[in-house]
Amino acid sequence: MTVRVGVIGAGWIGHEHIRRLTHTVTGARVTAVTDIDAARAEEAAAPVGARVCASGAELVAAHDVDAVLVTSWGPTHAEHVLTAIAAGKPVFCEKPLATTAEDCLRIVEAETAHGRRLVQVGFMRRYDAGYREMKQVIDAGRIGEPLIVHCAHRNPTVPESYTSAMAALDTAVHEVDVLRWLLDDEIVSTQVLTPRATSKRFAHLRDPQIMLFETAKGVRIDLEVFVNCQYGYDIQCEAVGEEGLVRLPDPATVGVRTAGRHSTDVFTDWVGRFRDAFDTEFREWIAGIAAGDEPTGPSSWDGYAATVITAATVEALESGRVVATDLKPRPAFYGGAA
C-alpha cells in the first residue's frame, strides 16, 4: 500500500518533510499541499507531482489524501488536527500540538470521542538511537531506580527574534517530552534560574537558563538551555540511578589526530544531529498507517503535557517561583488509570 499524504504548511520544515517522504521513506507519496502562501505551496508541490489545495479543510477532505501532515504556523495546528480527526484520517502534527492547553484538550476530547488514536506529535527524539538505548537500559532496571537527570541543550546562536520564553516553548520542549518518556514519569513542578548572562546574546534575551523539574516519583532534573554557546549544537543527557548511570552518546564522528591534537566534529544545527531520528519517525508512522495500526509515537496527551509544562516553565522564569504544572489526570484512553 502507498500512503497518500497531504501536507498543510510549505515552509522550511514542510519542504524538508516532503523531501523525506518522497526520497527517503518507502510506501509514501505526497499528493496534495496547501499553504497560506499559494506560491510557496506550488513551489513545494510541483517537484513531487502533487497538486495545490486552497485550504487545509479542502486538503483533509480530498479523496486522494489518506493521511495528513501538519507543518503550518503553530497557532493553526489545532484547527487542522481537529479537522483531520473529524474526517477519521491519521494526522502527524509537528510540535506544538497546539499553543494553548485548552486547544490541546479539545483535541484530546475529539480523539477520545472518535475511539481510536489518529494523532501523532512530532517529538523526534524518541526515535534517536541513543535515546532509545537509554530507554532500554532504564526500563530493564540496569541502573536501578532513577534519581537524578542532568541535561544540556546548546545552540551556537539564535536570531534576534528568539525570546527568553522560547527557551522553554521551542527549545526545552524536546527535553520535556523525551524525559517524560525515558522515565515513564510525569513532571509536576518547574523552576528557572538565570546565571550570569553571556555577552554573546541579544540584550533582550536571558541566556543561559537553568531549568529545574521534579517528577511525580521525586526524580530531580536539571536542564541547561544555552542558545548562544558559539561552539556547536550539543545535546547531553545523563540519568543517575541507585546502581549506576546511563549517558546519551555523542553522535559518532571520526577522530582526527594532527598537529599534536586529537579532535572530533560537533554538529552545528539540529537538522544534522537528528536527521536519522526524523527519518525513523516517518518510516514508522507511514508503516503503521499502511498496516492499519494506531500510531505508537507521541500522542495528543503527550502534546497536551508538553504545552502545559512549558507554559508553566515560562511562568516560573517570569515570576522567579517554583510553579506546579497542574496537569489533569491522564485518561485511560492514553494509558492512564482507569
Disulfide bonds with the S-S distance in Angstrom:
none
